[in-house]
């Protein structure tokens, strides 16, 4: 395991819904017992990506890693694709497609999923080829028209400077779209920096270039800024909920009413009929992160949100696996902090691109207006796997009694919705 400097405290949780504590994404680049964050804390007026990568497995260029070193995942290791040294660490496409009942091989054709990132990922196309070849997915290249990478102005040649940390985020994002929607086109739009202004420009460019779904695996403090860049009729916009657990306030762009806010679960194999079980992702007891949630301080309550505790926008709407301990396989040949090759990722950065791929499988973006999240609230999770166990609190954290559901699963009046997991995780496409 690498010994990395810069360990920082995660956000503390408070009891009121007003005010603004440390935003969910505002953690500096750090190492934990066996994870590290990919991005540093955002500067004022900027965003931070929210991916976490394992440091006790993977990281051998072109190679694999053998068995896990973490005792917490040993019980699951025999059923996962990394039980031997002959497969990459973490869940691959077939495991995710089975766990979420996705028709990935037969749907998604003609859909374009855009990934908004910061800085250039020089080996994106080659690394995507490696990932997809490993799992027998159809090729997705510039030559066959499936893959495109541009700068924030749409240029394929005028790209920003390389950012190796965000490159890991981009690798995760493109691999997760591939895992859930292998027939989708992938468009990467690279902002010049992680400033709000540059990311907004990249967001608008993604829509201008024809994206049906846009994934944003980043977030920052709610500042009351306009969300016009994240509101496009007929385009599904998604963003990650953050990795620091429950917080007073929420984070943008996840808190915008025009964005599908994606939370995280811990996906584990089981002997039930589904073959998997899920709880709210929470490793905060060991300082290793948890899915974000909260009540917005700035965004008005959307008409389609009917929970009674938060008087403004509630976070999150829907969720997906995000636990690095039971994470996903990713390939990135660009070295960063001593790691490259096959890696295992978690964080709600997994959820946003994976769920963008699920929306693409359904192909309903053009009919969802500017509030795609409303579909989950209108259907009340009837087409999703319910997540009714777990919370995203720190040891010191608490929610007000009026809205305990915003940090604890299974406590809402309907017993289904919760802030950490939203209405649940995909069970086919009926809610998308």
C-alpha positions, 0 to 999 in steps of 0.5 A: 500500500502506498503511504500518501500524505495529506490526510484530511478530516471528512465533513462533520454532520449536524442536526439542522437543515439550514446553513452550510457545512463542509460540502460533500466533495470538499475533501483534500486528496488523501489516503485512508486505510486502503482507499485514496481520493482521486481529486484535491479539494476544490478552490472557491468557485470550482468543483472536485471529482469524487472518485475513490480508488483502492490502494491494496489491490491492482495498480500493476500496469498491464497486470492483475493483483491476486486476492484482496488484502482487506479482511472486510471483503474476504467473504465476498471474494470467491464470488467476484471476478478477482478471486484469482490473479487472472482477472481485474479487481472489482465488478466487471460489466456482467456482474453489474448487468446481472445485479441491476437486471439490465438489457445491456446487450440489446439496448442503447444503440444510437444513444450518446452519453457525454462525460464532463471532465477537467483536464486531458486524459491522453490515453483515454481511447487506448485505455477504453479499448483495453477495458472493453476487450478484457470483457468482450464488449464491442469496440468503441473507437474514434474510427468506428464513430463510437468514441469522441474526445473534445475540449470545452469548445468542441475541438478535437485538437485543442485540448486542455493540459493533462490532469492525471488525477482527473484522468482516473476519474475519466477512466472510471466514467468511460468504463462505467458507461461501457459496463451498463450501456456497451452499445452507447456512443461515448463523448468526453468533453474536457474542461480547461479547469475544474472551475464552475465556469469552465465545467459549465461551458463543457456541459453546454458543449456536450449538449450542443454536440448531441448528448442524450445523457450527461454525467458529472462525477463532481461537486462543490459547495452550494453558493446559489449559482445559476444552474442554467448549464445543467438544465436542458430539455430532453437531455438527462443530466446526472451528478454525484452526491459526494463521498463524505456522508450526510451534511447540512446543505447539499452540493451542486450540481447534484442539488439542482432540480434539473439534475438526477442526483445519484447516491451510493450503495454497497453491493454484495453477493447474496444467496437470495433470488437476485444474487445480490444485496445492497445497503447504504454505503458508509465506511465513515467509521474507518474514515473511508467515506460514505455516500452524500445526502442532505437538504439543499440550502439554496434550491427550492423544493421541486413540485414533484418532491413529496417528502415532508422533512426537507423544505427545499430540494432533497438529495438523492434521487436514485443510487448505484454501487459506490463502495470501494470495498465492493467496487468496480474494475477500471483500466487507466494506463496514465500513472498517478501517485504511483498507480496505473493499470487495472484498479478498483474504484468506488465513490458516487463517481461510479453511480453517475456514469453508470446510471447515465448508461441505464437512462441511455438503455431506456432511451427516454431522454427526449420525453423527460423534459428538464426534470428526469429525476421526477420519474423516480418520485412519481413512481415511488421506486416501484421499478427499483431495488429498495435499499432500506438498511444503513445510514451515512452518518459519522459517529458524531452526526445526527439528523433532525427527527423531522427528517431522519430519512435524509440520512437513514434508510428505512425511516421515511413514511413510505419505508422506501425513500431515503437521502443516501439511496434515493428511491433505490437502485435499477431493477431493469428499466421501468423507472427510467 
